Every structure is written in structure tokens, then in C-alpha cells.
Amino acid sequence: MSDAEALDAADPLAHFRERFALPEGVIYLDGNSLGALPKASVARLAETVSDEWGRGLITSWNAARWVEAPQRIGDKIARLIGAGAGEVIACDSTSVNLFKLLTAALSLNPGRGTILSERGNFPTDVYMMQGIETLTRGAVRAKLVEPENIEAALDDDVAVLLLTQVHYKTGRMHDVAAITARAHAGGALVIWDLSHSAGAVPVDLAAAKADFAVGCGYKYLNGGPGAPAWLYVAKRHQDRVRPALSGWFGHARPFDFTDEYEPAAGIARFLCGTPPVLGLTALECGVDMMIEADMAALRAKSLALGELFATRMAPLCEQYGFALASPADPAVRGSQISYTHRDAYAIMQALIARGVIGDFRAPDILRFGLTPLYLRFADVDRAVTILAEMMASRDWDRPEHRIRAAVT
Ligand SMILES: *Cc1c(COP(=O)(O)O)cnc(C)c1O
């Protein structure tokens, strides 16, 4: 048995793989961007469409419990991130949820006018900050500092610190509890973007005394393309926020149809419009499977997959000029591993053409997502073997691999 085969034979999570509909001949290293399709989602979506929608029509809002889905799924996601029941709700996109939480945090910290984040944070996070600066005609300022200067920048004008725990390009992981404590000591609230954390690394929001968090449904939670996102608001803050996106689904009594906005009690006030039922249905299937998995086993496998990948890549770094773009210390790395290369784009396109799907992140990063529920050690081993063969033959160096598509 090879090392990889031995690791697969001893893998306590191996049984999850057959519950995904994975195409033959593909090694999928992009589950951090779009998770794979759970087989359960296929049947469940068909049932929701033909029975609940087709036959039940509008009665399904009550009879099929469509109306409870955002809270119900939120409570399940809460278990993955150390939050309590009634602190998480599945809704909208991560971008929209960032707007809701940024405006909520600002309203809870009056007298302060800065939103602080780090340079190189995921673009939408920064763009939403800048949008609020425009909306408030500069009364609120969006400020970016280098990651090593975050602490020093926590002055008495910072109302809210917005950070992503696991960096989307490098996988570098922040210490949620330590940074939250420092921000609180300086009087700032914190919003954690957990898009690359939920279902990927252990998170304990309660222990960290976190204020707010957001995350995607379509990455490690396997909720499907464009799946609804989620947001977390600590219980102690919920009823003090008057939501800026004060839509009717967040009203105390939406079906009273009154002229006056009155926010619902608790997390429900962070809903805005009618929930996207089909998207929520697929998301719930992904989340249901994720909560079956033991998080400690998930992290252990993720680390072992990363170690195998890095070990196999080391000779290629020497020979072909790849350089590790992720932290060398696995303890501060999320569930992905990245390398830089001058020809990263063409190399990734060539890899994809050979059935090894990772992704390219500008300007020069090859990014590989490690999803312990459906990735085998043998897959990682084979992926690096294919890359090594391709580098040796220079098979990647063709004009068709240099054509840029809209989505990389
Ligand atoms: C993927 C990702 C997003 C995506 O936001 P959408 O609104 O779903 O497009 C936001 N933030 C981070 C950190 C991400 O990794």
C-alpha cells in the first residue's frame, strides 16, 4: 500500500465520499469555492419542486415549513461555529449580510466613525465598507491597514473591525478569540467573515465572545451555486439593533401588513425579503451532512491532506519555481493550500483540462481547496503526480491555456 492508500484506509471520514455525486475522473480541489453536490440534494430538490411547489403551491409556506427554513438552518449552522440556537439565520448573500452587520455595529457604537479592516481582505468586504462611506457622505470612514498593524490601528474612533478569519488566497488564519478580546478592550465591535471557516476549521464564537459573523453557504457547506449565506448576531446585541435593511420579513408581524416598521424579536429581524426556498432546501442538505461529521476529525484530516500535499509539492518548488503562498505552519492555515508561480494561470488551466480542478487567484496564485468530506489522500497524491508530469513535459505551455475566462 502507498502512504496515501494507507491514510485512506484509516480515514474515519471516508464513508462520506459516496454521499456526493462526484464526476468520474475528476479530482476536485475547489470545494472551498463551490462545494460538491450532495446526492441527498438531488432528491430533496426534486421533491420540493414537484410536491411542495407543484402540488402544495402557496400552502407549502406553512405545511412544508418553508417559512421556518431560515431560522431552522441557522440553528444547524450555529452548531458548526460555536453559536447558540437563535443566534444564526440563513439569508441573502454574504455581501448583503455584511452591509446589514456593518450598519448594525455602527449603530451600537455611536460616536465612533471608522470601520477598520486589513489590506487584501476579500474584495466584497472592503467594497461594502466603501459603500457605507459613500452612503454616509464620509461620516463613516473605511480604513485599511496592513495585517500586522491591525492592533495598533484600534484607536478610539474605530467602531467596528471587519476581518476574515481564513484568508481566501493564502489560507492564513487569524486568532478569533485573541483579536476579538483586543478589539473589545479598545471599545470596538468585531465582525468575522467566516466564509472559509464554517465547515472547514473549528470555530467557537461563544468562547471568543464574538459580536457578529457572516459566511457563505456554497463553499464548505455544500449548499450549491449561489446558495443563501448566513449571519450571526450575539444574543446580547440582537434586540438593540434597528436593522437598516428593514424589510417586511424581519417585521414583528409581517402578515399584519401595517404601515409602521416594528422589528421582530431576536435574530428574525435580520431577515429582509421573502426567503429563497429552493436555495435554502439545497443548503439544508449540505448543512445536515456537515453536522454529522466530527469537527475534530475534520480538522485532523484537513491538516493531514495539507501535509501530504506540501510534502509532495516540495520537489516541484525546487525544480519548477513554485513557492508556498500559505503559512508554512499548518496550525495557522485553513483548509486550503496555495502556491505562487509566474505562469500560475496557464498551469491551472492545463491542470483543469487534465481533470484536476483547483483555481487561479490573481496575480499569480494556484489555490487548492482541501475538503475532508469527499477528498481522498489518493486524490491529493494523484493531483501532484499529474502536475509533476505536466511540468516535466511542459504540456501546460500552450496558447489555449492562456485565454482568460470570466470566472477564474
Ligand atoms: C466567497 C467570499 C465572499 C462572497 O460573498 P458573496 O456575497 O457570496 O459573493 C465574501 N467574503 C469572503 C471572505 C469570501 O471568501
The ligand as a MOL file (V3000), in Angstrom:
LIG
                    3D

  0  0  0     0  0            999 V3000
M  V30 BEGIN CTAB
M  V30 COUNTS 15 15 0 0 0
M  V30 BEGIN ATOM
M  V30 1 C -16.5260 33.8880 -1.0080 0
M  V30 2 C -16.4410 35.0500 -0.0980 0
M  V30 3 C -17.4160 36.0630 -0.1150 0
M  V30 4 C -18.5060 36.0120 -1.1730 0
M  V30 5 O -19.5640 36.8550 -0.9490 0
M  V30 6 P -20.8670 36.6950 -1.8670 0
M  V30 7 O -21.7380 37.7730 -1.4600 0
M  V30 8 O -21.3980 35.3200 -1.6240 0
M  V30 9 O -20.4290 36.7870 -3.2930 0
M  V30 10 C -17.3240 37.0740 0.8120 0
M  V30 11 N -16.3000 37.1260 1.7070 0
M  V30 12 C -15.3350 36.1740 1.7120 0
M  V30 13 C -14.2270 36.2560 2.7070 0
M  V30 14 C -15.3680 35.1200 0.8110 0
M  V30 15 O -14.4110 34.2110 0.8020 0
M  V30 END ATOM
M  V30 BEGIN BOND
M  V30 1 1 1 2
M  V30 2 1 2 3
M  V30 3 2 2 14
M  V30 4 1 3 4
M  V30 5 2 3 10
M  V30 6 1 4 5
M  V30 7 1 5 6
M  V30 8 2 6 7
M  V30 9 1 6 8
M  V30 10 1 6 9
M  V30 11 1 10 11
M  V30 12 2 11 12
M  V30 13 1 12 13
M  V30 14 1 12 14
M  V30 15 1 14 15
M  V30 END BOND
M  V30 END CTAB
M  END
